[in-house]
């Protein structure tokens, strides 16, 4: 979790510090559609278990996701976006539009 002294003054730098790696962005992208379990996220994001665990913990610490643990055997854990996490939807939509336009321009497809 970033404390007040570590927060960059620039809003873009703050965004990049909080959500600036590809794994976090892909996790948020997947959780925009529905609550997901660890295994579902691991398959769709395509990273190792350690990388996924580290990024999920960071996103939870920074208030972007919540984790719900069910008292079952084996334990079931589900991840969901918080209101702050959902607030990134327009940002990710804009990135998707830009990526599609860039691909179209470069490949003609």
Secondary structure, DSSP 8 states (H G I E B T S, - for coil): ---GGGS-SSHHHHHHHHH-SHHHHHHHHHHTTS-EEHHHHHHHH---HHHHHHHHHHHHHTTSEEEEEE--SS-EEEEEE-HHHHTTHHHHHHHHHHHHHHHHHHH--
